[in-house]
Amino acid sequence: MPWNGDEDARRGQFQCPCHGSEFNRFGERTSGPAPRPLDLLPLTFDADGNARIDTDIVTQRDEYDPAQAVR
């Protein structure tokens, strides 16, 4: 199931469309079969303010670290 902005934001969760795992806004697994948090991908913004995500650089993680969050 894709991200449902209203419902998922209200619940504060993202549900994986493949296996039903749920993740909070930090990418931490809160339920389901996923063995670890969501991967991190570099995020930048171009001169027009468009978000760019580099899917060639994937950082796997075992747990959430507050240093991984962007304010």
Beta strands, then each sheet from edge to edge (+ up, - down):
strand 1: 13-15
strand 2: 22-24
strand 3: 29-31
strand 4: 43-45
strand 5: 51-53
sheet 1: 1+ 2- 3+
sheet 2: 4+ 5-
end
